[in-house]
Amino acid sequence: MRVAILPTGRMELLGVPPALHALFPTHDFHSISKLPRDEEPFDSFTSSDKPLTLNKPNGNVDKIVEQMAAELVPGRDGLAPDLLIVLEDLEPPNMHQPAVVVQLFRDAIARHVEKLQQSNLRLADRVEEALRSKASFHLAVPMIEAWLFADPNGPRNAGVPAERLPPNWESAHDPEAFLTRDPVYLSDDCSACTAWHTLTSRKKKDHSPGWLKQSPNVHPKAFLAWLCRNPVEKNCSRYRETHEGAAALQALDFPAALRSPDHCTYLRALVDDLADGLGEKLSFPLDGYVAPITSHRERRASPMLRNI
Amino acid sequence: MSHAEWTLTAQDFWGLRTIKWSPSGVCLLSGPNGAGKSSILDALKFLQIAAIRGISEAVRIVGGGAVLQRLGAALNTPVRVGLSLGDLIWEIQLPVEGGSIHPNHGEVIKQGSNVLARRAMYSTDVFLGGEQRSADERSILQMLWDVQRPPELLPMIELTRGIRVYSSYWLNQIRDPQKSMDIDAYLHPTGKNVWNVLRNWKAAPRKFNDQFRWVLNALQGAFPDLVLDLEFDLVGTAVVGRFYPPNAPTAEDSLPLGAAADGLLVGILHLTAVAGAKDGGILAFDEMENQLHPHAIRVILKAMRERAEERDLTILLTTHSPVVMNAFKGHEDQFYVLETGQEVLPIPLDKARDPDWLAHFSLGDLYDREGFSAPKLPALPSAAE
């Protein structure tokens, strides 16, 4: 089967299809990018320093939804994938309200279908049916780098030197409830970032190390960048989403990442949904909890996609 | 006047291999830079000049000293450009010899399979029906009309005289006072006579069918915070225009049009061009969005559509503007694209892309995402290179 991934990050765009292909090797996975010839993902609708609110949808979610719908009916050049997964980061400001993020996505679907109904009822019906049977919306919680912390080899695969690997991380925390209390990390004021300090104030802002931003304790990407810190880099880190991040994602060990039944419930919901959609039995037991909010097994009064 | 469907045809003209286009109403033309949008407008301009002032003059003005032949066209292949209207066909063949257009062009006028007039390439003889004459600077379209006035030719004569192509306005010259001319009734392709035209229209609303009122109404909609009224004074022999903002009711508060924002001037020029078009005429604007705010673009487009409907105009717009494109949602059959790899251009968007695919997007957004009319990238060098 052909599976399309519609991500909102470069790392996911490059890394998720090969990672899932390794999990389901008899199926084809490809990413949908915003521009057909560039590896440019769709703009995230959750990336913000503030929590999302239901009465303030941004245009990005509508663009994702219209692309998702078009890819299914009629499909790019008439060729629709058998399954399509939209993958979005929940982001730390929305950790307490995944339901709001899901509802924003559902609202955008409703708006799009309503728009189609006004011009072409037959097309709207076909789109609704295709969305319910083929499309899913999944969340990387709080962001895709959390998956790398779920895999014991993830940080190493992302370029973290052996001497900096976080001790016993995996057994202590659910990566999807990412929280680090590393005192050195939390107190790092970037004074050692020599290359960054030579930049103009404008460029300093552009290359600001992630751990200087708000709430670094709950930010797995910032922590990963800090573990890969390097004072000669402008942003004080060797870690790049499109290189080390994507490579680590491609090498993700799903059985290891999902070994703890209480952890990674959103990732488990994705894998469970995909296995069901592909009609595949996984080579490892998928025991444990799935996040009900994105689980395709939940019965919903008015499903809009396979899982929400 | 309502005329039959007309078709522009061209072969190896400027940037395009084959043009075959039958637009109607307000139509949009998009394509990547260098795809041939301006070539199509040039073909129309060429035909208009050729019909009225002769083909050598059209070659001089449109060609500008360069060969009109498409780069890559076969050697000694003539450049062809023509119009058909119902069963009437007028075609010009421009022989290319030694890197230039040979002065003895070919030309033919047919009605169905019946040849009304012809001139063979490289020949100095013209055949008007069975009558042989020596060629002169006129097109045989004009010569046939001058000599025989065949009534069946009248629609083609009117069509060619109704073509107006607005590629670029001379904004700097427009800002200066213009010498008063009582005869100006439609806009020159450069826009240089705009104040004269508007002044004449305003002075004789019955004679000019209230064209000034139409322009002013559309301007008030497009520039609601800038324009309430326009007035024109004669200073010596020069026409000087003034505009009254809504909050400036007295002459002391008015402002000279020469000091107006570029966008306002462009809006006035577009609307004056449309208002001055002959019924059944063909107007073309190259990148009409330039200098205009999205609100003004939308209002002017709406006014163009209404006028085109009332007056049976064909209005052709080239664009790179997502705002203009969005105004063609639901009119995809009037949205033409120049896509690489197509033998005959342009093609309607709803033929270039599945209409069900298009239905999901705003057209400007899809263009922005390179969903159509995108430039073709050169192949990447292989690792071995």
HADDOCK unambig.tbl for C-alpha pairs under 7 A between the chains (distance, minus, plus):
assign (segid A and resid 34 and name CA) (segid B and resid 369 and name CA) 6.27 0.50 0.50
assign (segid A and resid 35 and name CA) (segid B and resid 369 and name CA) 5.17 0.50 0.50
assign (segid A and resid 35 and name CA) (segid B and resid 370 and name CA) 6.22 0.50 0.50
assign (segid A and resid 36 and name CA) (segid B and resid 370 and name CA) 6.90 0.50 0.50
assign (segid A and resid 66 and name CA) (segid B and resid 360 and name CA) 5.50 0.50 0.50
assign (segid A and resid 66 and name CA) (segid B and resid 361 and name CA) 6.49 0.50 0.50
assign (segid A and resid 70 and name CA) (segid B and resid 357 and name CA) 5.49 0.50 0.50
assign (segid A and resid 70 and name CA) (segid B and resid 360 and name CA) 5.94 0.50 0.50
assign (segid A and resid 74 and name CA) (segid B and resid 356 and name CA) 6.11 0.50 0.50
assign (segid A and resid 74 and name CA) (segid B and resid 357 and name CA) 5.89 0.50 0.50
assign (segid A and resid 123 and name CA) (segid B and resid 356 and name CA) 7.00 0.50 0.50
